[in-house]
Amino acid sequence: MPKYIRFDKDVTQQYGGREVYAIVNKRCGTPIGNVFWYPPWRQWTARFNDDAVWSQDCLADVREFILSL
């Protein structure tokens, strides 16, 4: 279970014909990126907001979430 972030399914968006997940800061509830299916690479990917700062722990949590999809 990630300590500082959570992954929320964004029911208002789809990309590449699949769902999009918001990466949300647990402390303030601010979206700081998203996880989505990228058709050209045929895999799940992540995009991070320009002003978001990432620790290795949070990046590992994103990686684990992508692997779980």
TAPE-V155518 format. One record per run of one state. SS is the DSSP state (a for helix, b for strand, c for the rest). FROM is the first residue (numbers start at 1). LEN is the number of residues. If there is no record, write none. Layout:
ss:SS from:FROM len:LEN
ss:SS from:FROM len:LEN
//
This chain:
ss:c from:1 len:4
ss:b from:5 len:11
ss:c from:16 len:2
ss:b from:18 len:8
ss:c from:26 len:5
ss:b from:31 len:8
ss:c from:39 len:4
ss:b from:43 len:6
ss:c from:49 len:7
ss:a from:56 len:13
ss:c from:69 len:1
//
